[in-house]
Amino acid sequence: MHEIFKKRRSIREYSDKEVTEEQIHNILCSAMVAPSGNHANPWEFVVVREKEKLSKLSRCGKWQSFVKDSSVAIVIIAKESDTDMWLQDCSIAAAHIYLEVANQGLGCCWANVKDSKTEEGEDREEYVIKVLNIPKEYRVVCIMSIGYPLKEVQEHSEEEYDETKVHREVF
């Protein structure tokens, strides 16, 4: 297993150190080379650094409070009408973000938005669309919080391989 996969962890606690514009650029470049059905590349990205907006985004769900402490968040959106593979394509782009973030020694965590409700019962997509002034024809997949990890976390290991999860030829 490549080292980058061992380093990729979901990080929910961040230090105050700022992520640079160059790092954000490299993260976005990595997301934009993700595979896409028919090379549609439906994804678009809203980069959020303002602490007030990060705080509002952190309130979109019960388990998203960590977003407020990140240096930056990347919100992944797409027009559903562009392709019927928009959700899969955006999810693969998010995986590329995870890997490039790990490559840069940063931490990242997916905060779910799609098909969920806020604690007040509001649709999370509608909530994020309002906070970020996203046009209504877009769908919101997730918020990727990014920052320097507050503490070191143990890397994954090949010992996590579980043969009982593998089926060969037939189930």
FIDO-379956 format. One line per field, with one value per atom (N, C-alpha, C, O, CB): atom name; residue number from 1; y, z, x; residue in three letters. Coordinates in steps of 0.02 Angstrom, whole numbers. Atoms other than C-alpha are relative to their C-alpha. Glycine has a CB too. Example, Ala and Ser with C-alpha at 12.3 -4.5 7.8 and 13.67 -1.06 7.14 Angstrom:
BEGIN
atom <- (N,CA,C,O,CB,N,CA,C,O,CB)
seq <- (1,1,1,1,1,2,2,2,2,2)
y <- (-59,-225,60,59,1,-59,-53,55,110,23)
z <- (0,390,0,33,62,-3,357,37,45,-71)
x <- (45,615,45,97,-50,-42,684,-39,-14,20)
type <- (ala,ala,ala,ala,ala,ser,ser,ser,ser,ser)
//
This chain:
BEGIN
atom <- (N,CA,C,O,CB,N,CA,C,O,CB,N,CA,C,O,CB,N,CA,C,O,CB,N,CA,C,O,CB,N,CA,C,O,CB,N,CA,C,O,CB,N,CA,C,O,CB,N,CA,C,O,CB,N,CA,C,O,CB,N,CA,C,O,CB,N,CA,C,O,CB,N,CA,C,O,CB,N,CA,C,O,CB,N,CA,C,O,CB,N,CA,C,O,CB,N,CA,C,O,CB,N,CA,C,O,CB,N,CA,C,O,CB,N,CA,C,O,CB,N,CA,C,O,CB,N,CA,C,O,CB,N,CA,C,O,CB,N,CA,C,O,CB,N,CA,C,O,CB,N,CA,C,O,CB,N,CA,C,O,CB,N,CA,C,O,CB,N,CA,C,O,CB,N,CA,C,O,CB,N,CA,C,O,CB,N,CA,C,O,CB,N,CA,C,O,CB,N,CA,C,O,CB,N,CA,C,O,CB,N,CA,C,O,CB,N,CA,C,O,CB,N,CA,C,O,CB,N,CA,C,O,CB,N,CA,C,O,CB,N,CA,C,O,CB,N,CA,C,O,CB,N,CA,C,O,CB,N,CA,C,O,CB,N,CA,C,O,CB,N,CA,C,O,CB,N,CA,C,O,CB,N,CA,C,O,CB,N,CA,C,O,CB,N,CA,C,O,CB,N,CA,C,O,CB,N,CA,C,O,CB,N,CA,C,O,CB,N,CA,C,O,CB,N,CA,C,O,CB,N,CA,C,O,CB,N,CA,C,O,CB,N,CA,C,O,CB,N,CA,C,O,CB,N,CA,C,O,CB,N,CA,C,O,CB,N,CA,C,O,CB,N,CA,C,O,CB,N,CA,C,O,CB,N,CA,C,O,CB,N,CA,C,O,CB,N,CA,C,O,CB,N,CA,C,O,CB,N,CA,C,O,CB,N,CA,C,O,CB,N,CA,C,O,CB,N,CA,C,O,CB,N,CA,C,O,CB,N,CA,C,O,CB,N,CA,C,O,CB,N,CA,C,O,CB,N,CA,C,O,CB,N,CA,C,O,CB,N,CA,C,O,CB,N,CA,C,O,CB,N,CA,C,O,CB,N,CA,C,O,CB,N,CA,C,O,CB,N,CA,C,O,CB,N,CA,C,O,CB,N,CA,C,O,CB,N,CA,C,O,CB,N,CA,C,O,CB,N,CA,C,O,CB,N,CA,C,O,CB,N,CA,C,O,CB,N,CA,C,O,CB,N,CA,C,O,CB,N,CA,C,O,CB,N,CA,C,O,CB,N,CA,C,O,CB,N,CA,C,O,CB,N,CA,C,O,CB,N,CA,C,O,CB,N,CA,C,O,CB,N,CA,C,O,CB,N,CA,C,O,CB,N,CA,C,O,CB,N,CA,C,O,CB,N,CA,C,O,CB,N,CA,C,O,CB,N,CA,C,O,CB,N,CA,C,O,CB,N,CA,C,O,CB,N,CA,C,O,CB,N,CA,C,O,CB,N,CA,C,O,CB,N,CA,C,O,CB,N,CA,C,O,CB,N,CA,C,O,CB,N,CA,C,O,CB,N,CA,C,O,CB,N,CA,C,O,CB,N,CA,C,O,CB,N,CA,C,O,CB,N,CA,C,O,CB,N,CA,C,O,CB,N,CA,C,O,CB,N,CA,C,O,CB,N,CA,C,O,CB,N,CA,C,O,CB,N,CA,C,O,CB,N,CA,C,O,CB,N,CA,C,O,CB,N,CA,C,O,CB,N,CA,C,O,CB,N,CA,C,O,CB,N,CA,C,O,CB,N,CA,C,O,CB,N,CA,C,O,CB,N,CA,C,O,CB,N,CA,C,O,CB,N,CA,C,O,CB,N,CA,C,O,CB,N,CA,C,O,CB,N,CA,C,O,CB,N,CA,C,O,CB,N,CA,C,O,CB,N,CA,C,O,CB,N,CA,C,O,CB,N,CA,C,O,CB,N,CA,C,O,CB,N,CA,C,O,CB,N,CA,C,O,CB,N,CA,C,O,CB,N,CA,C,O,CB,N,CA,C,O,CB,N,CA,C,O,CB,N,CA,C,O,CB,N,CA,C,O,CB,N,CA,C,O,CB,N,CA,C,O,CB,N,CA,C,O,CB,N,CA,C,O,CB,N,CA,C,O,CB,N,CA,C,O,CB,N,CA,C,O,CB,N,CA,C,O,CB,N,CA,C,O,CB,N,CA,C,O,CB,N,CA,C,O,CB,N,CA,C,O,CB,N,CA,C,O,CB,N,CA,C,O,CB,N,CA,C,O,CB,N,CA,C,O,CB)
seq <- (1,1,1,1,1,2,2,2,2,2,3,3,3,3,3,4,4,4,4,4,5,5,5,5,5,6,6,6,6,6,7,7,7,7,7,8,8,8,8,8,9,9,9,9,9,10,10,10,10,10,11,11,11,11,11,12,12,12,12,12,13,13,13,13,13,14,14,14,14,14,15,15,15,15,15,16,16,16,16,16,17,17,17,17,17,18,18,18,18,18,19,19,19,19,19,20,20,20,20,20,21,21,21,21,21,22,22,22,22,22,23,23,23,23,23,24,24,24,24,24,25,25,25,25,25,26,26,26,26,26,27,27,27,27,27,28,28,28,28,28,29,29,29,29,29,30,30,30,30,30,31,31,31,31,31,32,32,32,32,32,33,33,33,33,33,34,34,34,34,34,35,35,35,35,35,36,36,36,36,36,37,37,37,37,37,38,38,38,38,38,39,39,39,39,39,40,40,40,40,40,41,41,41,41,41,42,42,42,42,42,43,43,43,43,43,44,44,44,44,44,45,45,45,45,45,46,46,46,46,46,47,47,47,47,47,48,48,48,48,48,49,49,49,49,49,50,50,50,50,50,51,51,51,51,51,52,52,52,52,52,53,53,53,53,53,54,54,54,54,54,55,55,55,55,55,56,56,56,56,56,57,57,57,57,57,58,58,58,58,58,59,59,59,59,59,60,60,60,60,60,61,61,61,61,61,62,62,62,62,62,63,63,63,63,63,64,64,64,64,64,65,65,65,65,65,66,66,66,66,66,67,67,67,67,67,68,68,68,68,68,69,69,69,69,69,70,70,70,70,70,71,71,71,71,71,72,72,72,72,72,73,73,73,73,73,74,74,74,74,74,75,75,75,75,75,76,76,76,76,76,77,77,77,77,77,78,78,78,78,78,79,79,79,79,79,80,80,80,80,80,81,81,81,81,81,82,82,82,82,82,83,83,83,83,83,84,84,84,84,84,85,85,85,85,85,86,86,86,86,86,87,87,87,87,87,88,88,88,88,88,89,89,89,89,89,90,90,90,90,90,91,91,91,91,91,92,92,92,92,92,93,93,93,93,93,94,94,94,94,94,95,95,95,95,95,96,96,96,96,96,97,97,97,97,97,98,98,98,98,98,99,99,99,99,99,100,100,100,100,100,101,101,101,101,101,102,102,102,102,102,103,103,103,103,103,104,104,104,104,104,105,105,105,105,105,106,106,106,106,106,107,107,107,107,107,108,108,108,108,108,109,109,109,109,109,110,110,110,110,110,111,111,111,111,111,112,112,112,112,112,113,113,113,113,113,114,114,114,114,114,115,115,115,115,115,116,116,116,116,116,117,117,117,117,117,118,118,118,118,118,119,119,119,119,119,120,120,120,120,120,121,121,121,121,121,122,122,122,122,122,123,123,123,123,123,124,124,124,124,124,125,125,125,125,125,126,126,126,126,126,127,127,127,127,127,128,128,128,128,128,129,129,129,129,129,130,130,130,130,130,131,131,131,131,131,132,132,132,132,132,133,133,133,133,133,134,134,134,134,134,135,135,135,135,135,136,136,136,136,136,137,137,137,137,137,138,138,138,138,138,139,139,139,139,139,140,140,140,140,140,141,141,141,141,141,142,142,142,142,142,143,143,143,143,143,144,144,144,144,144,145,145,145,145,145,146,146,146,146,146,147,147,147,147,147,148,148,148,148,148,149,149,149,149,149,150,150,150,150,150,151,151,151,151,151,152,152,152,152,152,153,153,153,153,153,154,154,154,154,154,155,155,155,155,155,156,156,156,156,156,157,157,157,157,157,158,158,158,158,158,159,159,159,159,159,160,160,160,160,160,161,161,161,161,161,162,162,162,162,162,163,163,163,163,163,164,164,164,164,164,165,165,165,165,165,166,166,166,166,166,167,167,167,167,167,168,168,168,168,168,169,169,169,169,169,170,170,170,170,170,171,171,171,171,171)
y <- (-59,0,62,65,0,-62,172,40,38,43,-38,285,51,64,36,-52,418,-27,9,31,30,297,-13,-10,-66,10,261,65,65,-30,-66,447,31,73,47,-30,487,-19,-77,-21,10,507,56,110,0,-54,605,39,12,-29,-43,750,51,86,36,-46,851,53,93,-40,-50,954,31,-4,-31,-35,1087,51,79,34,-54,1204,66,68,-13,-67,1391,16,68,53,-13,1378,2,-42,-54,-11,1441,-43,-53,74,34,1339,55,104,-48,-52,1438,-5,-56,-6,-1,1488,-51,-82,71,49,1379,-71,-112,4,65,1229,-11,-64,-7,5,1265,-12,-53,64,9,1280,-72,-102,48,69,1112,-50,-100,-18,43,1032,2,-50,22,-6,1100,-30,-61,74,32,1046,-76,-108,17,72,870,-21,-74,-21,16,872,3,-38,49,-9,931,-51,-52,68,54,783,-67,-120,-5,62,657,-29,8,14,30,533,25,41,-77,-25,587,-36,-44,78,34,495,44,101,-19,-37,548,65,111,15,-59,675,64,117,8,-57,789,52,111,-25,-46,864,49,109,38,-44,931,40,87,-40,-31,985,74,96,-37,-68,1163,4,-37,56,-3,1218,70,119,-23,-64,1357,-4,-44,15,-2,1398,51,109,18,-43,1470,6,-44,-28,-14,1552,43,39,35,-46,1681,-39,-85,44,36,1625,1,-48,30,-5,1687,-51,-83,71,48,1582,-71,-114,12,67,1431,-19,-76,-3,11,1450,-17,-63,62,15,1455,-69,-106,54,66,1304,-56,-110,-6,51,1210,-16,-67,22,10,1228,-35,-39,67,32,1137,-70,-99,-4,66,974,-14,18,-53,17,894,-18,-1,-58,24,819,41,19,-72,-41,961,57,101,29,-57,1075,11,67,-11,-5,1040,48,73,-68,-44,1145,69,100,5,-68,1307,8,64,18,-4,1265,-11,-6,-50,12,1228,66,119,-39,-59,1349,20,79,-14,-11,1329,-59,-114,7,53,1230,5,60,4,2,1176,-35,-93,-38,27,1151,-24,13,55,31,1033,2,-22,-73,-10,1076,-22,-29,74,16,1029,15,17,-74,-5,1060,-71,-106,46,68,901,-12,-68,-11,7,935,-13,-34,62,9,924,-72,-88,31,71,736,-41,-17,-15,42,593,-32,-68,-55,26,548,53,43,-30,-56,713,-18,4,57,17,637,-44,-33,-35,43,500,39,32,-58,-40,622,46,52,41,-45,745,-38,-14,40,42,605,-22,-25,-61,18,550,61,55,-28,-61,731,11,33,62,-6,734,-48,-31,-14,48,577,26,17,-69,-30,666,55,63,28,-51,811,-32,-9,41,35,691,-19,-9,-63,25,618,56,51,-44,-55,783,36,58,51,-30,854,-41,-13,3,44,704,8,8,-74,-9,726,63,65,3,-63,904,3,55,57,1,852,36,56,31,-32,930,-52,-112,50,44,857,23,81,-1,-13,847,-44,-98,-11,43,784,20,79,6,-8,762,17,-20,-64,-17,850,-8,30,73,15,780,56,87,-65,-50,899,-32,-23,59,27,804,-47,-88,-36,44,720,-3,-56,-69,-3,777,63,108,-1,-57,898,32,-2,-22,-34,1029,-23,-56,78,17,1007,33,10,20,-35,1130,-30,-7,75,33,1017,30,9,2,-30,1126,-44,-76,72,37,1043,30,90,3,-25,1055,34,85,-57,-31,1092,71,117,-41,-66,1238,47,106,-4,-39,1299,25,84,-41,-17,1295,47,94,-63,-43,1373,72,119,-26,-67,1520,32,90,-3,-27,1541,25,76,-53,-15,1543,33,44,-63,-33,1625,-40,-12,70,45,1475,1,-3,-73,1,1481,-64,-118,7,54,1369,-62,-116,25,58,1256,-47,-99,23,42,1185,-46,-29,43,46,1035,3,15,-74,-2,1030,-71,-102,49,68,866,-1,-36,-30,3,903,62,102,-62,-51,1021,-38,-82,46,31,969,50,100,-21,-44,1051,-18,-77,-6,11,1072,44,102,14,-38,1125,-43,-102,28,37,1074,-38,-8,47,39,932,27,45,-74,-23,984,-49,-29,10,51,820,-54,-63,-31,55,675,-58,-73,-24,58,527,-60,-52,12,61,349,-12,-5,-61,16,302,-67,-109,-3,65,162,-50,-32,5,52,-4,-54,-59,-29,55,-153,-53,-98,-32,47,-249,11,-31,8,-14,-167,-39,-40,74,40,-278,-56,-89,-30,48,-391,-45,-26,35,48,-543,-18,-38,-64,18,-573,50,37,-3,-51,-416,-11,26,70,12,-489,-63,-116,-7,57,-603,-8,40,11,13,-684,-37,-90,-41,27,-719,4,28,-71,-4,-734,17,13,-68,-16,-681,-65,-65,40)
z <- (0,0,0,37,61,4,-45,65,98,-60,-62,99,7,62,5,-4,54,28,62,-68,-25,93,75,111,-37,-72,263,38,95,12,-33,303,0,42,-33,7,250,59,67,-66,-58,407,0,-28,68,-9,447,63,118,7,-54,553,17,-27,-19,-23,657,49,74,31,-45,766,-35,-57,69,38,689,42,90,-60,-32,744,-32,-79,-6,27,710,-62,-93,54,58,572,-64,-75,-5,61,407,-58,-67,-20,64,247,-51,-54,-22,48,107,-64,-77,-19,65,-59,-48,-87,-31,43,-147,17,-27,7,-20,-45,-25,-50,77,24,-87,-76,-100,17,72,-271,-18,-62,-30,13,-268,17,-18,39,-19,-178,-54,-74,68,52,-307,-67,-102,-11,61,-452,5,-44,-10,-9,-380,-6,-35,69,5,-365,-73,-94,42,68,-544,-50,-108,-23,44,-616,20,-3,2,-20,-533,-61,-105,58,54,-649,1,53,5,7,-714,-57,-111,-11,52,-812,-62,-58,25,64,-995,3,-36,-21,-10,-936,8,-18,-58,-9,-884,48,42,25,-51,-736,26,19,-30,-21,-658,63,79,11,-65,-496,-7,-56,34,-11,-441,75,114,-23,-69,-278,28,-5,4,-35,-155,57,102,27,-50,-52,53,37,-32,-55,118,52,79,33,-51,235,57,113,-32,-50,328,60,53,-30,-61,508,13,37,60,-11,518,-44,-21,-14,45,366,21,19,-74,-24,431,61,67,18,-59,594,-20,7,46,24,502,-32,-21,-51,31,398,51,41,-49,-52,556,34,68,52,-30,611,-47,-32,22,48,460,23,-5,-69,-25,558,67,88,-49,-68,727,5,55,25,-4,686,-41,-53,-23,42,582,37,5,-56,-38,723,-14,-5,74,12,677,-58,-62,-16,57,518,22,-10,-44,-24,619,18,16,60,-22,677,-56,-45,54,56,505,-26,-15,-56,32,412,-62,-78,-17,62,254,-10,14,-62,19,191,-75,-103,40,71,14,-5,15,-43,8,-25,-72,-119,16,66,-171,-23,10,1,28,-281,-74,-105,7,71,-453,-21,20,-15,28,-567,-16,-56,-64,10,-562,-74,-98,44,69,-740,-48,-105,-22,44,-810,-17,-71,32,10,-791,54,110,0,-51,-702,46,92,-32,-41,-628,45,72,-45,-37,-536,71,95,2,-69,-362,4,46,33,1,-402,-18,14,-49,21,-492,56,67,-62,-55,-347,58,92,24,-54,-223,-15,30,11,18,-319,7,29,-73,-9,-322,74,91,-29,-72,-133,23,66,40,-17,-120,-21,15,-33,21,-220,48,62,-72,-49,-98,62,87,19,-58,47,-11,33,15,12,-34,-8,18,-62,7,-84,66,81,-53,-67,89,41,74,36,-36,165,-28,9,-5,32,39,25,29,-76,-23,103,76,102,-22,-73,286,36,94,19,-29,317,22,10,-50,-19,390,-34,-53,76,36,313,27,53,-76,-17,351,-42,-52,76,38,247,49,97,-42,-38,323,-48,-97,31,47,241,-2,48,20,9,169,-36,-14,-41,42,37,39,79,-60,-28,91,76,105,-27,-73,272,24,-15,26,-31,392,53,83,31,-56,512,64,61,-8,-64,696,7,45,59,-1,668,-51,-56,-13,49,531,-70,-113,25,66,384,-45,-21,5,48,227,-1,-9,-71,-3,238,-64,-63,17,63,54,-5,-23,-60,1,65,48,32,17,-49,221,-28,-24,65,26,138,-60,-68,-21,58,-22,24,-7,-41,-27,83,28,14,54,-32,183,-51,-41,46,49,28,-64,-111,-18,58,-95,-65,-117,-8,58,-213,-40,-10,23,40,-359,11,22,-75,-17,-333,-44,-23,-4,44,-482,18,-14,-72,-22,-391,56,96,22,-56,-276,41,14,-24,-45,-125,25,54,60,-21,-91,71,114,-48,-66,58,11,-34,6,-20,150,20,63,60,-18,158,43,18,-63,-45,311,-5,-9,75,10,295,47,58,-75,-43,413,23,5,60,-31,507,60,103,21,-57,627,67,73,-7,-67,810,33,70,43,-29,858,-52,-100,65,45,773,9,65,12,-3,730,-30,-73,-36,24,698,-73,-93,43,70,516,-6,39,-40,15,439,-12,-24,-62,14,417,-42,-47,65,41,303,44,18,-40,-45,457,1,26,71,3,428,-56,-61,-10,54,275,31,78,-45,-27,306,-56,-95,35,54,193,1,-51,8,-2,253,-39,-53,73,40,155,-75,-116,20,71,-8,-24,7,-8,32,-120,-69,-106,-2,64,-270,-48,-32,11,54,-429,15,-27,-14,-20,-336,74,109,-13,-71,-167,38,99,16)
x <- (43,0,45,94,-48,-38,66,-6,-57,-25,-3,116,-56,-80,67,51,-13,-65,-102,-11,61,-155,6,-44,-15,-11,-79,-8,-32,70,3,-71,-69,-84,48,66,-249,-44,-62,-33,44,-353,-52,-40,40,49,-511,20,21,-73,-24,-451,-54,-80,66,53,-575,25,-15,-55,-28,-457,60,106,20,-50,-347,37,10,-32,-38,-208,-19,-59,78,14,-212,41,30,13,-43,-81,-42,-84,56,40,-151,25,85,2,-15,-158,13,-24,-60,-19,-74,-43,-75,74,35,-152,30,-6,3,-33,-23,-24,-36,77,26,-80,-72,-89,3,69,-262,-1,-39,-39,-5,-216,17,-14,52,-21,-128,-55,-65,64,56,-276,-53,-79,-29,51,-397,22,-18,-18,-26,-285,-8,-28,75,7,-286,-73,-88,27,71,-476,-23,-64,-42,23,-495,27,7,19,-24,-398,-31,-10,77,35,-515,-36,-57,-50,39,-599,-71,-99,1,68,-767,-35,-6,-1,38,-902,-6,-27,-69,0,-889,39,28,-71,-42,-762,-42,-24,50,46,-906,27,13,-67,-29,-811,-52,-44,59,55,-971,15,-22,-61,-15,-889,18,48,55,-25,-864,15,-10,-53,-24,-784,-7,10,73,4,-821,51,45,-74,-53,-667,-19,-32,70,23,-711,56,80,-65,-51,-584,-27,-2,60,26,-688,-26,-67,-56,19,-709,-75,-103,37,72,-888,-38,-85,-25,32,-937,16,-28,22,-17,-842,-43,-65,75,42,-937,-72,-102,1,68,-1104,-3,-50,-23,0,-1057,4,-24,59,-7,-1011,-67,-74,51,66,-1193,-49,-108,-28,46,-1263,-21,-67,31,18,-1269,30,78,20,-20,-1247,74,106,-42,-68,-1077,49,105,3,-43,-1004,35,64,-40,-27,-943,75,99,-10,-72,-760,16,72,29,-12,-780,22,64,-63,-16,-769,73,99,-44,-70,-593,50,110,12,-45,-522,27,-2,-35,-30,-409,-39,-45,74,37,-510,-48,-35,49,46,-658,-12,-16,-68,18,-693,-67,-75,55,68,-877,-5,7,-55,4,-905,-73,-119,26,66,-1053,-1,52,-23,7,-1121,-71,-117,18,67,-1268,-23,8,-2,27,-1371,-17,-13,-62,20,-1427,58,47,-36,-58,-1249,14,38,61,-13,-1236,-35,-45,77,32,-1322,53,35,-43,-54,-1152,31,85,55,-28,-1128,20,73,-49,-16,-1133,62,106,-60,-59,-1008,63,115,-10,-58,-893,24,84,-17,-20,-896,30,75,-61,-26,-865,72,114,-44,-68,-711,46,103,3,-40,-650,15,70,-37,-11,-672,54,96,-66,-52,-565,69,118,-14,-63,-430,21,81,-6,-16,-441,30,81,-63,-27,-416,73,115,-42,-68,-260,51,107,0,-47,-180,11,67,-25,-7,-215,50,94,-69,-47,-124,70,119,-22,-64,16,35,97,-9,-29,42,9,29,-44,-8,45,-56,-49,65,59,-126,-51,-42,-31,55,-284,-64,-71,-9,61,-456,-56,-43,9,57,-630,-61,-74,-16,62,-788,-56,-66,-17,60,-939,-59,-65,3,54,-1095,-51,-67,-34,52,-1223,-60,-116,27,54,-1325,-45,-23,30,52,-1487,1,-8,9,-1,-1475,-36,-50,72,34,-1558,45,86,-68,-33,-1490,-35,-87,-1,33,-1530,-68,-110,45,64,-1672,-49,-106,10,44,-1743,2,-36,-69,-6,-1691,43,90,31,-41,-1622,71,79,-32,-69,-1431,21,56,47,-19,-1410,-28,9,-25,30,-1531,36,47,-75,-35,-1441,67,83,11,-66,-1268,-7,32,39,13,-1338,-13,12,-61,14,-1403,64,79,-54,-60,-1242,51,83,32,-53,-1131,-27,11,36,30,-1252,11,28,30,-8,-1242,-65,-119,18,61,-1364,-41,-12,16,47,-1517,7,-13,-71,-5,-1479,57,66,8,-55,-1328,-21,-66,60,8,-1325,65,119,-14,-57,-1209,13,-32,-11,-18,-1119,26,0,51,-33,-1008,43,54,43,-48,-894,63,60,-27,-63,-711,38,64,42,-37,-632,74,91,-25,-72,-443,40,24,20,-45,-306,57,63,-38,-55,-151,-27,-60,59,26,-192,26,84,20,-18,-192,48,93,-63,-44,-110,13,-24,-31,-17,-26,-48,-69,73,43,-134,37,80,-67,-33,-82,-19,-76,-20,13,-63,-37,-35,67,30,-163,56,113,-48,-50,-75,-32,-94,29,26,-91,-33,-67,57,34,-149,-75,-112,28,72,-319,-34,-95,-11,28,-342,-43,-22,56,47,-492,-24,-68,-60,17,-506,-74,-101,43,72,-685,-42,-101,-24,36,-735,11,-17,23,-17,-668,-36,-32,78,34,-772,29,37,-78,-34,-692,-47,-74,65,42,-789,-75,-113,19,70,-955,-2,49,-38,6,-1021,1,-4,-64)
type <- (met,met,met,met,met,his,his,his,his,his,glu,glu,glu,glu,glu,ile,ile,ile,ile,ile,phe,phe,phe,phe,phe,lys,lys,lys,lys,lys,lys,lys,lys,lys,lys,arg,arg,arg,arg,arg,arg,arg,arg,arg,arg,ser,ser,ser,ser,ser,ile,ile,ile,ile,ile,arg,arg,arg,arg,arg,glu,glu,glu,glu,glu,tyr,tyr,tyr,tyr,tyr,ser,ser,ser,ser,ser,asp,asp,asp,asp,asp,lys,lys,lys,lys,lys,glu,glu,glu,glu,glu,val,val,val,val,val,thr,thr,thr,thr,thr,glu,glu,glu,glu,glu,glu,glu,glu,glu,glu,gln,gln,gln,gln,gln,ile,ile,ile,ile,ile,his,his,his,his,his,asn,asn,asn,asn,asn,ile,ile,ile,ile,ile,leu,leu,leu,leu,leu,cys,cys,cys,cys,cys,ser,ser,ser,ser,ser,ala,ala,ala,ala,ala,met,met,met,met,met,val,val,val,val,val,ala,ala,ala,ala,ala,pro,pro,pro,pro,pro,ser,ser,ser,ser,ser,gly,gly,gly,gly,gly,asn,asn,asn,asn,asn,his,his,his,his,his,ala,ala,ala,ala,ala,asn,asn,asn,asn,asn,pro,pro,pro,pro,pro,trp,trp,trp,trp,trp,glu,glu,glu,glu,glu,phe,phe,phe,phe,phe,val,val,val,val,val,val,val,val,val,val,val,val,val,val,val,arg,arg,arg,arg,arg,glu,glu,glu,glu,glu,lys,lys,lys,lys,lys,glu,glu,glu,glu,glu,lys,lys,lys,lys,lys,leu,leu,leu,leu,leu,ser,ser,ser,ser,ser,lys,lys,lys,lys,lys,leu,leu,leu,leu,leu,ser,ser,ser,ser,ser,arg,arg,arg,arg,arg,cys,cys,cys,cys,cys,gly,gly,gly,gly,gly,lys,lys,lys,lys,lys,trp,trp,trp,trp,trp,gln,gln,gln,gln,gln,ser,ser,ser,ser,ser,phe,phe,phe,phe,phe,val,val,val,val,val,lys,lys,lys,lys,lys,asp,asp,asp,asp,asp,ser,ser,ser,ser,ser,ser,ser,ser,ser,ser,val,val,val,val,val,ala,ala,ala,ala,ala,ile,ile,ile,ile,ile,val,val,val,val,val,ile,ile,ile,ile,ile,ile,ile,ile,ile,ile,ala,ala,ala,ala,ala,lys,lys,lys,lys,lys,glu,glu,glu,glu,glu,ser,ser,ser,ser,ser,asp,asp,asp,asp,asp,thr,thr,thr,thr,thr,asp,asp,asp,asp,asp,met,met,met,met,met,trp,trp,trp,trp,trp,leu,leu,leu,leu,leu,gln,gln,gln,gln,gln,asp,asp,asp,asp,asp,cys,cys,cys,cys,cys,ser,ser,ser,ser,ser,ile,ile,ile,ile,ile,ala,ala,ala,ala,ala,ala,ala,ala,ala,ala,ala,ala,ala,ala,ala,his,his,his,his,his,ile,ile,ile,ile,ile,tyr,tyr,tyr,tyr,tyr,leu,leu,leu,leu,leu,glu,glu,glu,glu,glu,val,val,val,val,val,ala,ala,ala,ala,ala,asn,asn,asn,asn,asn,gln,gln,gln,gln,gln,gly,gly,gly,gly,gly,leu,leu,leu,leu,leu,gly,gly,gly,gly,gly,cys,cys,cys,cys,cys,cys,cys,cys,cys,cys,trp,trp,trp,trp,trp,ala,ala,ala,ala,ala,asn,asn,asn,asn,asn,val,val,val,val,val,lys,lys,lys,lys,lys,asp,asp,asp,asp,asp,ser,ser,ser,ser,ser,lys,lys,lys,lys,lys,thr,thr,thr,thr,thr,glu,glu,glu,glu,glu,glu,glu,glu,glu,glu,gly,gly,gly,gly,gly,glu,glu,glu,glu,glu,asp,asp,asp,asp,asp,arg,arg,arg,arg,arg,glu,glu,glu,glu,glu,glu,glu,glu,glu,glu,tyr,tyr,tyr,tyr,tyr,val,val,val,val,val,ile,ile,ile,ile,ile,lys,lys,lys,lys,lys,val,val,val,val,val,leu,leu,leu,leu,leu,asn,asn,asn,asn,asn,ile,ile,ile,ile,ile,pro,pro,pro,pro,pro,lys,lys,lys,lys,lys,glu,glu,glu,glu,glu,tyr,tyr,tyr,tyr,tyr,arg,arg,arg,arg,arg,val,val,val,val,val,val,val,val,val,val,cys,cys,cys,cys,cys,ile,ile,ile,ile,ile,met,met,met,met,met,ser,ser,ser,ser,ser,ile,ile,ile,ile,ile,gly,gly,gly,gly,gly,tyr,tyr,tyr,tyr,tyr,pro,pro,pro,pro,pro,leu,leu,leu,leu,leu,lys,lys,lys,lys,lys,glu,glu,glu,glu,glu,val,val,val,val,val,gln,gln,gln,gln,gln,glu,glu,glu,glu,glu,his,his,his,his,his,ser,ser,ser,ser,ser,glu,glu,glu,glu,glu,glu,glu,glu,glu,glu,glu,glu,glu,glu,glu,tyr,tyr,tyr,tyr,tyr,asp,asp,asp,asp,asp,glu,glu,glu,glu,glu,thr,thr,thr,thr,thr,lys,lys,lys,lys,lys,val,val,val,val,val,his,his,his,his,his,arg,arg,arg,arg,arg,glu,glu,glu,glu,glu,val,val,val,val,val,phe,phe,phe,phe,phe)
//
